[in-house]
Amino acid sequence: MSISHAPPHPPSPDISDISGEAAASGNGSAPPAEEAAGTGPALEALVPASSRRARVPRWLRRTSGPLLLLALWQLLSATGVLTSDVLASPGTIAQVGGDLVQDGSLPSAMGVSLQRVAVGLLVGTVIGTALALVSGLFRIGEDLVDAGVQMLRTVPFVGLIPLFIIWFGIGEAPKIAIIALGVSFPLYLNVYAGIRGVDAHLIEAGESLGLSRWGLVRHVVLPGALPGAMTGLRYSLGIAWLALVFAEQVNADAGIGFLMVQARDFLRTDVIVVCLIVYAFLGLLADFVVRTLERLLLQWRPTFTGR
């Protein structure tokens, strides 16, 4: 008797199962056309949550806070909670501002104040940046400069106004000097911190590439300190407007501060508020200019923009 080693025959497929699957496919459960064609299911692109844009425009979100504050102000004025002798209503202030613009007093005062801030900011920027470069790049410069600057920084610059009047008289010089003094300290601190905050490995890499000392300063140190310098410039602009408020209220015959002094003498709170709003908008405009300059100069630095 011989034994066969052939594999057993595979079981025959159940015809009922095949017919059931065919019936199911005929009832609308057939695979999509992409799968039938062999291309696979369509893929949907995933968008990160951080890159999704909100439905509300950003400019509307940024202006909603001031608009709500303005509406609350108008409501309190209309209900009598805020009287006109304490704080004028927004409508009254808008009317007074229009009158000041029409008679030319407000544009003339703005021109004088802008000129003082520009000159004081330029002088303070040159002084603060120069001292920071000397103190940040050279150890002997730090020993000679930093201690004196830190001592002067703790002295309130507003308290130096009488001394500046004695030194420079009652003209434009003391006003520009007080603005320059207030501007120089934030710039000095931020530029100095930016220089000393440059990564030492970058300095070593530059030296290994054969850069000279001036080449290191130009290509490594100054670009690394530029973000700190722009931050210091923004701080300096805020202090410049603050110093201008004090400077223009001492022996001034023109400018926004002079209008405020006149309004104080005549108890005109509406004119005072108009001048304060002008100060705020000029400061906001200056900050916008610096932020635009910052975006242009620091395009090489990726930063977190919020979520």
C-alpha positions in Angstrom: 0.0 0.0 0.0 1.4 3.4 -1.0 1.0 6.6 1.0 0.5 9.8 -0.9 2.4 12.9 0.4 0.4 15.5 -1.6 -1.1 18.4 0.4 -4.8 18.2 1.1 -7.0 20.1 -1.2 -7.9 23.6 0.1 -11.5 24.0 1.1 -13.7 25.3 -1.5 -15.0 28.8 -0.9 -18.5 29.2 0.4 -20.6 30.5 -2.4 -23.2 32.0 -0.1 -20.5 34.2 1.6 -19.4 35.5 -1.7 -22.9 36.3 -2.8 -23.6 38.0 0.5 -20.6 40.3 0.1 -21.6 41.0 -3.5 -25.1 41.9 -2.3 -23.7 44.1 0.4 -21.5 45.9 -2.1 -24.5 46.4 -4.3 -26.4 48.0 -1.5 -24.1 51.1 -1.4 -21.2 49.9 0.7 -18.8 49.7 -2.3 -15.3 51.1 -1.7 -14.7 54.7 -2.9 -13.6 55.4 -6.4 -10.2 56.4 -5.2 -9.7 53.0 -3.5 -11.1 51.2 -6.5 -8.7 53.0 -8.8 -5.9 52.1 -6.5 -5.1 55.7 -5.4 -6.1 55.3 -1.7 -8.4 57.5 0.4 -8.1 61.3 0.1 -5.9 62.8 2.8 -6.8 66.0 4.6 -4.1 68.5 5.5 -3.7 69.1 9.2 -3.3 72.8 10.2 -1.4 73.4 13.5 -3.5 75.2 16.1 -0.9 78.0 16.4 -1.3 78.9 12.7 -5.0 79.0 12.6 -6.4 82.5 12.3 -9.1 83.7 14.5 -12.4 84.8 12.9 -12.2 88.2 14.5 -9.6 90.5 12.9 -6.7 91.4 15.1 -7.0 95.1 14.6 -10.6 94.8 15.9 -9.5 93.0 18.9 -6.7 95.5 19.6 -9.1 98.4 19.4 -11.9 96.8 21.4 -10.3 97.7 24.7 -10.0 101.5 24.1 -13.4 101.6 22.6 -15.0 99.9 25.6 -13.2 102.3 27.9 -14.4 105.3 25.8 -18.0 104.0 25.9 -17.8 103.6 29.7 -16.4 107.1 30.0 -19.3 108.5 27.9 -21.8 106.5 30.0 -20.5 107.9 33.3 -20.5 111.4 31.9 -24.0 111.1 30.6 -25.4 109.7 33.8 -23.7 112.5 35.9 -21.3 110.3 37.7 -18.4 112.3 36.2 -19.2 116.0 36.2 -17.6 118.4 33.8 -15.5 120.2 36.4 -13.9 116.8 37.3 -13.6 115.3 33.8 -15.2 116.5 30.6 -17.1 114.1 28.4 -15.6 112.6 25.3 -17.8 114.7 23.1 -16.7 117.9 24.8 -13.1 116.9 24.5 -13.5 116.1 20.9 -15.1 119.6 20.3 -12.3 121.4 22.2 -9.6 119.4 20.3 -11.2 120.5 17.0 -11.2 124.1 18.2 -7.5 123.9 19.2 -6.7 122.5 15.8 -8.7 125.1 13.9 -7.0 128.1 15.6 -3.6 126.5 15.1 -2.5 126.4 18.7 -2.4 122.6 19.0 -0.4 122.0 15.7 2.1 124.7 16.7 2.5 123.2 20.2 2.9 119.7 18.7 5.6 120.9 16.4 7.6 122.5 19.2 7.3 119.4 21.4 8.3 117.0 18.6 11.4 119.1 17.9 12.4 119.0 21.6 11.9 115.2 21.8 13.8 114.6 18.6 16.8 116.6 19.6 16.9 115.2 23.2 16.4 111.7 21.9 19.3 112.1 19.4 21.7 113.5 22.0 20.7 110.9 24.6 21.0 108.0 22.1 24.5 109.0 21.1 25.6 109.5 24.7 24.0 106.3 26.1 25.2 104.1 23.1 28.7 105.4 23.2 29.1 104.8 27.0 27.6 101.3 26.6 30.1 100.5 23.8 33.0 101.7 25.9 31.9 99.9 29.0 30.8 96.7 27.2 33.7 96.1 24.9 36.5 97.0 27.2 37.1 95.9 30.8 39.0 99.1 31.6 36.0 101.1 30.1 33.7 99.2 32.4 35.9 100.1 35.4 35.9 103.7 34.5 32.4 104.3 33.2 29.9 101.8 34.7 30.1 102.8 38.4 29.6 106.5 37.6 26.6 105.8 35.3 25.0 103.5 37.9 25.3 106.3 40.5 23.8 108.9 38.2 21.0 106.5 37.2 19.7 106.4 40.8 19.3 110.2 40.9 15.8 111.3 39.8 16.4 113.2 36.7 13.4 115.4 37.4 15.2 116.7 40.5 18.0 118.0 38.3 15.7 120.5 36.5 16.6 123.5 38.9 20.3 122.7 38.5 20.0 122.6 34.7 18.2 125.9 34.8 21.1 127.4 36.7 23.6 125.9 34.3 21.9 126.4 30.9 19.4 129.2 31.6 15.7 129.2 30.9 15.8 128.6 27.1 15.7 125.3 25.2 18.9 123.9 26.5 17.7 122.7 30.0 14.6 121.1 28.4 16.7 119.2 25.9 19.2 118.3 28.6 16.6 116.7 30.8 15.2 114.7 27.9 18.7 113.5 26.9 19.5 112.5 30.4 16.4 110.5 30.8 16.9 108.8 27.4 20.6 107.8 27.9 20.2 105.5 30.9 17.8 102.9 29.4 19.9 102.8 26.3 23.1 102.3 28.2 21.7 99.5 30.3 20.1 97.6 27.4 23.1 98.0 25.0 25.5 97.0 27.7 23.5 94.0 28.6 23.2 93.0 25.0 26.9 93.2 24.4 27.7 91.2 27.5 25.0 88.7 26.7 26.5 87.6 23.4 27.3 83.9 23.5 31.0 83.2 24.2 30.9 80.2 21.8 30.1 82.7 18.9 33.2 84.7 19.9 35.3 81.6 19.8 33.9 80.5 16.5 34.7 83.9 15.0 38.2 83.8 16.3 38.7 80.3 14.9 37.6 81.7 11.5 40.3 84.3 11.7 38.2 87.4 12.4 40.0 90.4 13.8 38.8 92.3 16.9 37.0 94.8 14.8 35.5 91.9 12.7 34.2 90.3 15.8 32.7 93.5 17.0 31.1 94.2 13.6 29.9 90.7 12.7 29.2 89.0 16.0 28.9 91.5 19.0 26.9 94.3 17.5 24.3 92.1 15.7 24.0 90.1 19.0 23.4 93.3 21.0 21.0 94.8 18.5 17.8 93.3 20.0 18.7 94.8 23.4 19.4 98.1 21.8 16.0 98.2 20.1 14.3 97.3 23.5 16.3 100.1 25.1 15.2 102.5 22.4 11.5 101.7 23.1 12.1 102.4 26.8 13.9 105.6 26.0 11.0 106.9 23.9 8.6 106.4 26.8 10.9 108.2 29.2 11.5 111.0 26.6 7.8 111.9 26.6 7.7 111.7 30.4 10.7 114.0 30.7 9.1 116.4 28.1 6.0 116.7 30.4 8.1 117.9 33.2 10.5 120.0 31.1 7.7 121.9 29.3 6.0 122.9 32.6 9.1 124.9 33.7 9.6 128.3 32.1 8.1 127.2 28.8 6.4 129.6 26.4 5.4 127.0 23.8 4.6 123.4 23.5 2.0 120.9 24.7 3.1 121.3 28.3 2.7 125.1 28.0 -0.9 124.5 26.9 -1.4 122.3 30.0 -0.1 125.0 32.3 -2.4 127.6 30.9 -5.3 125.2 31.1 -4.5 124.5 34.8 -4.5 128.2 35.6 -8.0 128.5 34.0 -9.3 125.2 35.4 -9.8 123.8 31.9 -9.9 120.1 32.4 -11.0 119.5 28.8 -7.8 121.2 27.4 -5.7 119.2 29.9 -7.2 115.9 28.7 -6.8 116.9 25.1 -3.0 117.5 25.7 -2.7 114.2 27.5 -4.4 112.4 24.6 -2.0 114.1 22.2 1.0 112.9 24.4 -0.4 109.4 24.3 -0.9 109.3 20.6 2.5 110.8 19.8 4.1 108.2 22.1 2.1 105.4 20.4 3.2 106.6 17.0 6.9 106.7 18.1 6.6 103.2 19.5 5.1 102.0 16.2 8.0 103.5 14.3 10.5 101.7 16.5 8.7 98.4 16.3 8.6 98.7 12.5 12.3 99.4 12.5 12.8 96.4 14.8 11.0 94.1 12.4 13.2 95.3 9.5 16.5 95.0 11.3 15.8 91.8 13.1 14.4 89.7 10.3 17.1 87.1 10.9 15.9 86.4 14.4 12.8 84.1 14.7 10.8 84.9 17.7 7.6 83.6 19.4 4.6 85.7 18.3 2.0 84.3 20.7 -0.8 81.8 20.3 
